């Protein structure tokens, strides 16, 4: 799985959870700057990512996985 | 369906009225709501590919199943409910998410609490079931691990809890609530339950939502099964082996054919039409079918097409005799060549290969066929259907050799017209939603809308039943509308194809004029690809085929153009709640 593939697949997950938000905004999004990113959206996003990547993200890090970059880094870490 | 796909599906453009569902559970519904919306939209999607209706899923408060049900019932009349009962709703001490101090000898206390809560749930649900569609699923989570007994053992407490639950769900089912079959596969996700309150695995939530959506918005069942005989209904080739040497019993290693025959028996009992398309000479087939010991009534087979022509042609003739569309027919044959021929010639027909050499595949096919013809209740009309179609065919045959007026006048026909609106007549609802050829505008009725319509003062529902010397046809026509001054506005009007050629549509209009005192009937007329029979009737009444739109048929116009109706008419008293103008 290449880095760009992980990036693109993660972006697909973000698009599904936050419809109507541009890719540029999704790449920079966080709960602080995207009103749709509430606690339900966070759980949904994690569930979508876990299902798409057939992985389990660490429960204790849910609170830190609140940006595209953080999630991408987490997925990359798990890949290596 | 993946969760991502469900999220995208619910965002697609939608059109039409919102389908509003109350999802009542004690846990956090989260993704289940998303999956339900996606599956409901898929089931509500029109066949023509236009946008599906939007679906809205309303949820309640965490940990308050009974309160959520009460609030949903109070909030909206007739809107459907999906109820998910979990162990923690029966007694919170049976939940895994919250901790409770467990006293010794606590089992009696839990059983008492479970009984109390289930009685409360049963009372509220069964009372509400007559006015709305309710579907229900039983616990997905395991019982807590502290119940006494060996890990491999079902303790008395566990069995008593399950007995309470099954008794409760059986009584709910008897009251008309649709209880979901157990969904296969692992269900519970403790990790998600602890972190978010949502207790289900994603894949299970998808499967459960699909099952609930199917119970809420069932598909239209197929009407007729056309089956091959050799190596399908029986093992062997009757033309070569002889009528006495085809088998369907275990002793001859032919049990899969017996199973198939038992499916045919079940389908016949619920009103499915059974026909034969067999490449054979007629004589050995009729001799074989006359043998005793079949596991279904071979008299149910009509028509039996035995010839050497293409099976697609046999199926065409059978469809004509049944007077149903090819898209309502399923065809089963053991020959891949025959299946391919029918598939190519009649793409509307659903085709299946019967594989006698693979019992597992045969059983899968039997389950698939059961689902294709499934209906949640069997009405008197379902039981009459096969016989009445045969009678209709006899009527058509008789009409070939005689003047139609002479034939109709000699039918000794009787039409009963009932105007009752309460309780909901499942046969009337079924007719409105599955009749194609005589259908005023093709409009389908959602159950909640139908219930609201029936509850509206001034609404009118006329249900016609028919019987003649060939036998009873049961309830075969429905007109729905309302009075507006001296005008009767008909929004829906359908007549079963089994009852064509008897002028029942004209008898209905005559009765509606007579009993409502209307000066005119307004018809919301739209052509559909299938409603040719309505076109014919309207052409008679208006002198030519009218354009689509609202048509006004005056009493004078009707009297002048209505053909002679020979059937005796019997009216049930007009619903007194209908307010007619003077």
Interface residues (C-beta under 8 A of the other chain):
Chain A: X12 X13 X16 X17 X19 X40 X43 X44 X47 X48 X51 X52 X56 X59 X62
Chain B: X2 X3 X4 X5 X7 X8 X11 X30 X31 X34 X191 X192 X195 X196 X198 X202
